[in-house]
Amino acid sequence: MSIFDNPDEFYMQQALREAHAAFDEDEIPVGAVIVSNERIIARAHNNTERLHDVTAHAEMLAFTAATNMLGAKYLTGCTLYVTLEPCVMCAGAAGWTQIDRIVYGASDPKRGFERVGRAMLHPKTVVQGGLMKEECESLLKQFFQKKR
């Protein structure tokens, strides 16, 4: 697939690559990329096990990498693509970054921020859920079935 065919799907595929890397490292398979001006400026996947850090979610690591890349604390003009709906912690951090847009794949009815509401996000942040939902859910289900 070319980036020009469907940019959102292209970037979500990149996030899925990160999720597969997490899966291969026995981490919960969540991947994220941050895009600015049609260019990926950050990539990350969950690293909570390797780093022994409950805050080392894909989104948090991507926020840090993106702000370092830009040399700024805000991510205005950027989009976060993440394979799983962000948790409340990650959504709160997204609010502080003032990111323009969040696009996620699978919903997280237990820990996702949507069950609490969008008030923690910046008022201008646009959210789109369900992009490539089946692919994102499938990888998560496969991971947790392997754990049982």
N, C-alpha and C positions, 0 to 999 in steps of 0.2 A: 504494500500500500504506500502510495506517495503521500507526503505531508499535505499536498495540495488537494487530494481527494476529500479528505475529512480531517482537518487538523486536530479536532478534539479526540477522535479515535486514534490517530497517530500518537499523540502524547499519552493517552491512556495505555496504549500498547507499551510505551516506554516505561510507564509506571508498573505495568505488569511484569516487565523484565526484571525490575527491581524486586517485585514481590517473589518472583521465582528464585532470585538470588537469596532472599531471606529464607525461603522454603529449603533450599539446598544447605543452608547454614543452621537448620533446625530452629529457626526463628518463626514466629507467627508471620505468615506471608502477606505483608503489607508493603507496598512500594509507593513512592511519591516522586514526582518531578515538578519543578517550578519553571515556568516559561515566562520570558520577558521579550517583547518584540520578536515573536516567533522563533525564539532560540531557547533551548534548555539551558538554564543557568545553575540548576542544582538537581541532583539525583540522590535518593537515599532509600533505604529499607530498614525495617525494624532491626534494632541491635540491642534489645533489652537483655538478652541472655549473655551475649558476648561481653557487653560492657557492664553487666550487673547493675543496670540503671533503669528503673521503671519509667523514666522520662525519655528514654532513647527510642521514641516512636519515629517512624519514617518522616512524618510531617515536621516534627521538632528538629530533626537532623537536617532536613531540607531547608527549613527556615534559616537555620544558622549558616548553612552553606550559601544560600542565596543572598543573605544580607552581607556576608563576607565578600561574595563575588561583586556585588553592587557597591560595596563600601558605604552602605546606608542602613539604617534600622527599619525603614519602611519598605514594603513591597508593593507600593502603588504601581499600577500598570502591569502587574504580574497575575498569573493564574497558577493555582495549585491543582495538580491532577493526582488523585490518590485512590488506590484500589478499594479502600474501605472507608465508610463514613467516619470522619474524625470524631474522636472522643471529646469530652468536655474540655479536657486539658489542652488538646491540640486546637480546638475551636477558639478557646480563650486566647491562645498564643496567636492564632490567625487574626483575631480581632486587634491585638496590639500591633501586628505588622501592617494593618490596613490593606491587606491584599485585596485586589479587585474582584477576584473570582475564585470559587472553589468548585471543582468538578470531581465527583466521586463515583465509584462503581457500585459496590455492594452496600446495602444499608446495614446498620448495626443496631437492632432494636433493644439490645441490652445496655450498651455503653455509648451509643452514638449521641451526638449533641442535639440532633433533631428532636429527640423525645423531651429535651429540656426547653428547646426553643432557640431561635436565632439571635436573641438579644445580646449574646456575648460577642457576636461578630460586629465588625465595623458596619455602620448603617448602609454604606454603599456597596458592600460585598454582595455579589450575586452568587447564588448556590444552585448547582444542577446535580441531581443525584440520578443514579441508575445507568450511567454510561457503561456499556460492556458489562453489565451486572452479572450475567450468567458466567462469563469467564472469570470474573473476580470472585464470585461465590464458589465456583467449582474448585479453585485452588485452595480456598479456606477450608472447604468441606474435606478435601483430600488430606490436608494437613492434620485436621482434628481427628479424622478416621484413623490415620496412621498412629496417632497418639493413644488411641483407645485400646 
